[in-house]
Amino acid sequence: MNRIFDHWFTTTNEEQIDNDTVIESARKSELIYNPSYTYPVQLSTTNMPGINWINNILNSYNQLELSDPYPILSQDQLNNANYLLTGDAGEQLVDQALKKLVNQTTIVFHDVLLPYQYGQRNGDFDNQIDNLVVTSTGIYCIEVKVRNFTGNYFNVKKLSPAIYQQITFHKEAVKQALQSAGYSVPNNLVKNIVVVIARDNHENFDFNGQTSLEHKGARVSTLGELTITVSEGFNQCYLRAEQIQDITRIIQKSRLPNKRVYLDNVRFKLTQQHFDKLVQMEQTVSWHLPVEQNICYAKELNDLPMTGLNATQQNLFWIIVGRLYGQGRQRISLTANELKEAAGYRSKDHKKFDVLIGNLAAVMQEMPVFRQAKFESGSLSVTLNDRDLPLFNQYTPDFISWNNWLFSKIKSNNAKTLFRKFVELANQGAYQASFPDLRSLLGIQPCYRNTYVVRKLDEAVLQLAPFFRDLKYELKRGRNNEIVAITFSFDKINPQELLTVYSADKYLDNISANLALSEPDKQRARALFEKKFLS
């Protein structure tokens, strides 16, 4: 089984992972899961839906003890990533707002790390400022606070006492950088703004309890009011254009690379393939179906005629389709022994099996979806055409899944093809087709009369009656009593219920309850079921 989840993240025990790497890799992962992952989503309390989904499914899968356990994130690691993403989202939203002010006399910095000793004589220390604005009315150190609250007011006292130290250190770090470069710093040059952002991104609130902060020479602002606060300025001084340029050069030269590392940092290594495979893992958890027995693909593949393939080759073909799922452009290779094991092939005639696979590869090579299908030296290799990659990758609601073990127990080619179509349409409980289209789908040559086709359909219904309750069909006839169309109907069912294997009693009861079958037909259906499934 493909164990791509063995290395879906790395920890600080394995490599040096700075905070930016956590944020970048988590954002990349969430964008795969949801291409509409925006900063407001990143700001929210549910800002890691994709990562949490993977972690929860793998945790549940591990509890089934079907294989060696997969690594999962600890709660501390999840909380840490959530915290970093939230803070980054707030800072990015502030940065987007401030960039609207940028011109020759307004310079905006994001994530500024400056050397600052905090009164210590020895050691390398630094101070991180979320956003920094240099404009004609002064230098504004902006501290972003993201908080989870509702209502019309935010009490600024909830930021105490840490906020007072933070704004003091920001101001002193900037002053120290300027003074170290020989720049004179008047008292009203460097100022602080604290921006409070609600995690649900609502902005219709005001502040109370901000008096102490204002006594420190700072201002508190919502995101929506920030540009006005900066544009209007406060405790104003006046900087000429050349002074702004000098300060900008000093800040830029003083900046340190931000390589801060937290103990619980992780680097996510997720790809589209992980999310595709997780669908199968989730179905395993829900329906206790081994991943290797879950055949998953886009429903359009059901319209491929299986002409030239016998029942065993159909089994093998769909096993190969199942292996191609979620592999992207990668070529897959399966040995004859691996195919035998997957298909439950019992014959010891190895040459006969090799011929069977060779013929299968030849038929697949003629199908439009495969760029190459070749069997040589005891191994089958298959690659997809680029245009058909979406049929096997990037799971959508148009994908279907079914249990290969159930499928392999169905005897005839016709019944196998109808099984797949019925799974596709399970929640509708009906499949309609023109009779010529059905003949083409079943791969029945034109030389066979319709009476032959109907006989084969009757046999297929007996084989499928255990799985689709009250299964029957109705023929529509045209001129000269010729069959022109067919409608199959059965009780609607959640298609994912066909991923699991129920007790024999359920299947036998479906046969008994089928009012369209005569008693002799029911007996034949029971005998077929018991021979294939209970032997």
Order of alpha helices (4+ residues) and beta strands (2+ residues): beta-alpha-alpha-alpha-alpha-beta-beta-beta-beta-alpha-beta-beta-alpha-beta-alpha-alpha-beta-alpha-beta-alpha-beta-alpha-alpha-beta-beta-beta-alpha-alpha-beta-alpha-alpha-beta-beta-alpha-alpha
